[in-house]
């Protein structure tokens, strides 16, 4: 895991806005041929030629999307990039640039923001994207991060949520539920710490779960894999709000139904074990947990032989006629209506 080091403190007022931008972004290098002009002018300039440009943006707010009592700033910077790149890959596109904007309160010294940007830079380097601009401003309510991701794809390769057809297969990458259970472990340890600040947690057995929560990886490899296999997905979405919500999005946009099979949902053994420890149903966690940043997509049935032996992909169901509804087929072979119970960023406070 990325370590968080924050010892010396330099007031941000010593640098000013443009000095801060220059300081935090001085080590970013241009790698993409599509980047004509990056940081330093009124706007970035991109040249995609015959490619289609894909753009997505996300906002992360302290106290809503992350808790700095257990989220290291370097991990937060890394994750904030992953959240956005995942949306580009969900369009079956290649991510190429990001802009980074932050609002920060005066409780954060320069060294804290250096940690945040070190995580951003690590992510940008590993995923080969350019940081081409952004904004900084003050905040009265903690840290706010806004990242916009840009990418490109040929018109015929771009995949929307609306292309699934009756009888298409529903496929998911990786495994589900780990990020949510990692969050549960971290929240539990926070409560223990609040009661006994001297407590030393032993988190070795939860390493995979915590890393899935604090340092998720966007599935850059899946569009590349599908292209290599000569499989054009018919619809696609990333799993940020939970498998149930994302499945409903695909069905609604594509005007189809679905049979999603409980026994096919991929679960890591660590998830099954920790669900028992927390007395939670692992299927419920996989359906509603969210923040997995795996890709959920549909393919034509004739493409199944191309993916069936791949360990990164699991067929978990098939699309049906819209009138059949959206159903989860349980291990007992009962059909239950799928409901969107995943993360809702604008839900009412209870």
C-alpha positions as CSV (number, residue, x, y, z in Angstrom):
1,X,0.0,0.0,0.0
2,X,1.0,3.6,-0.5
3,X,2.3,5.1,2.8
4,X,1.1,8.6,4.0
5,X,3.9,10.8,5.4
6,X,2.9,14.2,6.7
7,X,5.3,15.8,9.2
8,X,6.5,19.4,8.2
9,X,3.9,22.1,7.7
10,X,4.1,24.9,5.1
11,X,1.1,27.3,5.1
12,X,-0.5,27.5,1.6
13,X,-0.6,31.3,1.9
14,X,3.2,31.3,1.4
15,X,2.7,30.1,-2.2
16,X,-0.5,31.7,-3.4
17,X,-2.8,30.1,-6.0
18,X,-0.5,30.0,-9.0
19,X,2.6,29.2,-6.9
20,X,0.7,26.3,-5.4
21,X,-0.4,25.0,-8.8
22,X,3.1,25.3,-10.2
23,X,4.5,23.5,-7.1
24,X,2.1,20.6,-7.1
25,X,2.2,20.0,-10.9
26,X,5.8,20.7,-11.7
27,X,6.7,17.0,-12.1
28,X,3.9,16.1,-14.4
29,X,5.2,15.1,-17.8
30,X,3.3,15.0,-21.1
31,X,3.1,11.4,-22.5
32,X,0.1,11.4,-24.8
33,X,0.5,12.5,-28.5
34,X,-3.0,13.9,-28.3
35,X,-1.9,16.5,-25.7
36,X,-0.9,19.7,-27.6
37,X,-1.0,22.0,-24.6
38,X,-1.4,20.9,-21.0
39,X,-1.0,22.9,-17.8
40,X,0.0,26.6,-18.0
41,X,-2.5,28.3,-20.3
42,X,-6.2,29.3,-20.1
43,X,-7.2,25.9,-21.5
44,X,-5.7,22.6,-22.5
45,X,-5.6,21.8,-26.2
46,X,-6.2,18.2,-27.4
47,X,-6.0,16.8,-30.9
48,X,-7.8,13.6,-31.5
49,X,-7.9,13.6,-35.2
50,X,-10.4,11.0,-36.4
51,X,-11.1,9.7,-32.9
52,X,-14.1,10.5,-30.8
53,X,-13.4,12.3,-27.5
54,X,-15.0,10.9,-24.3
55,X,-15.3,13.0,-21.2
56,X,-16.5,12.2,-17.6
57,X,-16.2,14.0,-14.3
58,X,-16.7,13.1,-10.6
59,X,-16.8,15.1,-7.4
60,X,-15.4,13.7,-4.1
61,X,-16.4,15.5,-0.9
62,X,-14.9,15.0,2.5
63,X,-17.5,13.5,4.9
64,X,-19.6,12.2,2.1
65,X,-17.3,10.2,-0.1
66,X,-14.3,9.7,2.1
67,X,-13.2,9.9,5.8
68,X,-9.7,11.2,6.4
69,X,-9.5,9.6,9.8
70,X,-8.6,6.3,8.0
71,X,-8.0,7.3,4.3
72,X,-4.4,8.4,3.7
73,X,-4.1,11.4,1.4
74,X,-1.9,9.6,-1.1
75,X,-4.4,6.8,-1.4
76,X,-7.2,9.3,-1.8
77,X,-5.4,11.0,-4.7
78,X,-4.9,7.6,-6.4
79,X,-8.5,6.6,-5.9
80,X,-9.9,9.9,-7.1
81,X,-8.2,9.2,-10.4
82,X,-9.4,5.6,-10.6
83,X,-13.0,6.7,-10.0
84,X,-12.8,8.9,-13.1
85,X,-10.8,6.6,-15.4
86,X,-13.2,3.8,-14.7
87,X,-16.0,5.8,-16.4
88,X,-13.8,6.2,-19.5
89,X,-13.1,2.5,-19.7
90,X,-16.8,1.8,-19.2
91,X,-17.3,3.5,-22.6
92,X,-14.9,1.0,-24.1
93,X,-12.5,3.9,-24.6
94,X,-8.9,4.7,-23.9
95,X,-8.2,7.3,-21.1
96,X,-5.6,9.9,-22.0
97,X,-5.9,13.1,-19.9
98,X,-7.3,14.3,-16.6
99,X,-7.9,17.7,-15.0
100,X,-7.7,18.0,-11.2
101,X,-9.5,20.7,-9.2
102,X,-9.5,20.9,-5.4
103,X,-11.1,23.1,-2.7
104,X,-9.2,23.0,0.5
105,X,-9.6,24.4,4.0
106,X,-6.8,26.1,5.9
107,X,-6.3,23.1,8.1
108,X,-4.3,21.5,5.2
109,X,-0.7,22.5,4.9
110,X,1.3,22.2,1.7
111,X,2.8,18.9,2.8
112,X,-0.7,17.3,3.0
113,X,-1.5,18.4,-0.6
114,X,1.8,17.1,-1.7
115,X,0.7,13.7,-0.5
116,X,-2.6,14.0,-2.3
117,X,-0.9,14.9,-5.6
118,X,1.7,12.2,-5.1
119,X,-1.1,9.7,-5.3
120,X,-2.6,11.5,-8.3
121,X,0.8,11.4,-10.0
122,X,1.3,7.7,-9.3
123,X,-2.1,6.9,-10.8
124,X,-1.4,9.1,-13.9
125,X,2.0,7.4,-14.4
126,X,0.6,3.9,-14.0
127,X,-2.4,4.4,-16.3
128,X,-0.5,6.6,-18.8
129,X,-2.7,9.7,-18.6
130,X,-1.6,13.3,-18.7
131,X,-2.6,15.8,-16.0
132,X,-3.4,18.8,-18.2
133,X,-5.0,21.4,-15.8
134,X,-7.4,22.1,-13.1
135,X,-8.2,24.7,-10.4
136,X,-7.7,25.3,-6.7
137,X,-9.8,27.3,-4.3
138,X,-10.5,27.6,-0.6
139,X,-13.2,25.6,1.2
140,X,-15.0,26.1,4.6
141,X,-16.0,22.5,4.8
142,X,-12.9,20.4,4.3
143,X,-11.5,18.9,1.2
144,X,-13.3,18.7,-2.1
145,X,-11.8,17.0,-5.2
146,X,-13.1,17.3,-8.7
147,X,-11.5,15.3,-11.5
148,X,-12.5,15.3,-15.2
149,X,-11.2,12.5,-17.3
150,X,-10.9,12.5,-21.1
151,X,-10.4,9.7,-23.5
152,X,-10.9,8.6,-27.0
153,X,-12.2,5.8,-29.2
154,X,-13.3,5.1,-32.7
155,X,-17.0,5.7,-33.2
156,X,-17.7,2.0,-33.9
157,X,-15.9,1.0,-30.6
158,X,-17.7,3.3,-28.2
159,X,-20.1,1.3,-26.0
160,X,-23.1,2.9,-24.4
161,X,-25.5,1.7,-21.6
162,X,-28.3,1.5,-24.2
163,X,-27.1,-1.3,-26.6
164,X,-28.1,-4.5,-24.9
165,X,-30.5,-6.8,-26.7
166,X,-32.7,-9.7,-25.7
167,X,-30.6,-12.9,-25.2
168,X,-27.3,-11.0,-24.8
169,X,-25.1,-12.4,-22.0
170,X,-24.4,-10.3,-18.9
171,X,-20.7,-10.4,-18.0
172,X,-18.7,-8.9,-15.1
173,X,-15.0,-8.4,-14.6
174,X,-13.2,-9.4,-11.4
175,X,-15.0,-10.0,-8.1
176,X,-17.6,-8.0,-6.2
177,X,-18.2,-6.9,-2.6
178,X,-14.6,-6.5,-1.4
179,X,-14.6,-2.7,-1.4
180,X,-17.7,-2.5,0.7
181,X,-16.4,-5.0,3.2
182,X,-13.1,-3.2,3.4
183,X,-15.1,-0.1,4.3
184,X,-16.9,-2.0,7.1
185,X,-13.6,-3.1,8.5
186,X,-12.2,0.4,8.5
187,X,-15.4,1.8,10.1
188,X,-15.3,-0.8,12.8
189,X,-11.6,0.0,13.6
190,X,-12.5,3.7,13.7
191,X,-15.1,3.0,16.4
192,X,-12.6,0.9,18.3
193,X,-10.1,3.7,18.1
194,X,-12.6,6.3,19.3
195,X,-13.2,4.2,22.4
196,X,-9.5,3.2,22.9
197,X,-7.0,5.3,21.0
198,X,-4.2,3.0,22.2
199,X,-5.7,0.0,20.5
200,X,-3.4,-1.5,17.8
201,X,-5.5,-3.2,15.1
202,X,-4.4,-6.4,13.4
203,X,-5.6,-5.9,9.8
204,X,-3.4,-8.5,8.0
205,X,-6.3,-10.8,7.3
206,X,-8.2,-7.9,5.7
207,X,-5.5,-6.7,3.4
208,X,-7.3,-7.5,0.2
209,X,-10.6,-5.9,1.3
210,X,-9.0,-2.7,2.6
211,X,-6.9,-2.3,-0.5
212,X,-10.0,-2.7,-2.7
213,X,-11.5,0.2,-0.7
214,X,-8.5,2.5,-0.3
215,X,-6.7,1.8,-3.6
216,X,-9.0,0.4,-6.2
217,X,-7.8,-0.2,-9.7
218,X,-9.8,0.9,-12.8
219,X,-10.1,-1.9,-15.3
220,X,-8.1,-0.5,-18.1
221,X,-7.3,-4.0,-19.2
222,X,-10.8,-5.1,-20.0
223,X,-11.4,-2.9,-23.1
224,X,-7.9,-3.9,-24.3
225,X,-8.7,-7.6,-23.7
226,X,-12.1,-7.4,-25.5
227,X,-10.5,-5.8,-28.4
228,X,-7.8,-8.5,-28.5
229,X,-10.5,-11.1,-28.4
230,X,-12.4,-9.3,-31.2
231,X,-15.4,-8.9,-28.9
232,X,-17.5,-5.7,-29.2
233,X,-19.7,-5.3,-26.1
234,X,-23.2,-4.3,-26.8
235,X,-23.6,-2.2,-23.6
236,X,-21.3,-1.4,-20.6
237,X,-21.2,0.4,-17.3
238,X,-18.8,0.5,-14.4
239,X,-19.8,-0.8,-10.9
240,X,-19.5,2.2,-8.7
241,X,-23.0,2.1,-7.0
242,X,-23.5,-1.6,-6.7
243,X,-24.3,-4.5,-9.1
244,X,-28.1,-4.1,-8.6
245,X,-28.1,-0.4,-9.5
246,X,-25.8,-0.8,-12.5
247,X,-27.8,-3.8,-13.9
248,X,-31.0,-1.8,-13.6
249,X,-29.3,1.1,-15.5
250,X,-28.3,-1.2,-18.4
251,X,-31.8,-2.7,-18.5
252,X,-33.6,0.6,-18.3
253,X,-31.4,2.3,-21.0
254,X,-31.5,-0.7,-23.3
255,X,-35.2,-1.4,-22.6
256,X,-34.7,-5.1,-21.8
257,X,-35.1,-7.4,-18.8
258,X,-32.6,-9.6,-17.1
259,X,-32.1,-12.9,-15.4
260,X,-29.1,-12.5,-13.0
261,X,-28.0,-15.7,-11.3
262,X,-27.0,-15.5,-7.7
263,X,-24.7,-18.6,-7.9
264,X,-22.7,-17.0,-10.7
265,X,-21.8,-13.8,-8.9
266,X,-18.0,-13.8,-8.4
267,X,-17.0,-13.5,-4.8
268,X,-13.5,-13.6,-3.3
269,X,-13.1,-16.1,-0.4
270,X,-12.1,-13.2,1.8
271,X,-15.5,-11.5,1.1
272,X,-17.4,-14.7,2.0
273,X,-15.4,-15.0,5.3
274,X,-15.7,-11.4,6.4
275,X,-19.4,-11.4,5.6
276,X,-19.8,-14.3,8.0
277,X,-17.8,-12.4,10.6
278,X,-20.1,-9.3,10.2
279,X,-23.2,-11.5,9.9
280,X,-24.0,-10.1,6.4
281,X,-25.3,-11.9,3.4
282,X,-22.6,-12.0,0.7
283,X,-25.0,-11.8,-2.2
284,X,-26.6,-8.7,-0.7
285,X,-23.1,-7.2,-0.3
286,X,-22.2,-8.0,-3.9
287,X,-25.5,-6.5,-5.2
288,X,-25.5,-3.4,-3.2
289,X,-22.0,-2.6,-1.9
290,X,-20.6,-0.5,-4.7
291,X,-17.1,1.0,-5.2
292,X,-15.8,-2.2,-6.9
293,X,-15.0,-0.3,-10.1
294,X,-15.4,-3.5,-12.1
295,X,-17.0,-3.4,-15.6
296,X,-20.4,-4.8,-16.2
297,X,-21.3,-5.4,-19.8
298,X,-23.3,-7.4,-22.3
299,X,-22.1,-9.4,-25.3
300,X,-23.8,-11.3,-28.1
301,X,-24.2,-15.1,-27.4
302,X,-22.0,-16.0,-30.4
303,X,-19.1,-14.2,-28.7
304,X,-19.3,-16.5,-25.6
305,X,-16.6,-19.0,-26.8
306,X,-14.1,-16.1,-27.1
307,X,-14.4,-15.2,-23.4
308,X,-15.5,-18.4,-21.6
309,X,-12.0,-19.5,-20.6
310,X,-10.8,-16.0,-19.4
311,X,-10.3,-15.8,-15.6
312,X,-11.0,-12.1,-15.6
313,X,-14.6,-12.4,-16.9
314,X,-17.7,-14.1,-15.5
315,X,-21.0,-14.6,-17.2
316,X,-23.6,-13.9,-14.5
317,X,-26.8,-13.8,-16.5
318,X,-28.6,-12.9,-19.7
319,X,-30.9,-10.2,-21.0
320,X,-34.5,-11.0,-21.6
321,X,-37.6,-9.3,-23.0
322,X,-38.5,-6.1,-21.2
323,X,-41.8,-7.6,-20.1
324,X,-40.0,-10.3,-18.2
325,X,-38.7,-7.7,-15.7
326,X,-35.4,-7.6,-13.9
327,X,-35.0,-10.7,-11.8
328,X,-32.4,-12.3,-9.5
329,X,-32.5,-16.1,-9.8
330,X,-31.6,-17.4,-6.4
331,X,-29.7,-20.6,-5.5
332,X,-33.1,-22.0,-4.7
333,X,-34.2,-21.2,-8.3
334,X,-36.6,-18.5,-7.1
335,X,-36.9,-15.3,-9.1
336,X,-36.7,-12.1,-7.0
337,X,-37.1,-8.6,-8.4
338,X,-33.8,-6.7,-8.5
339,X,-34.0,-3.4,-6.6
340,X,-31.6,-0.5,-6.6
341,X,-30.3,-0.5,-3.1
342,X,-26.7,0.6,-3.8
343,X,-25.0,4.0,-3.1
344,X,-27.3,7.0,-3.6
345,X,-25.3,10.2,-3.5
346,X,-28.4,12.5,-3.1
347,X,-30.5,10.4,-0.8
348,X,-32.5,12.1,2.0
349,X,-31.0,12.1,5.4
350,X,-33.0,9.8,7.7
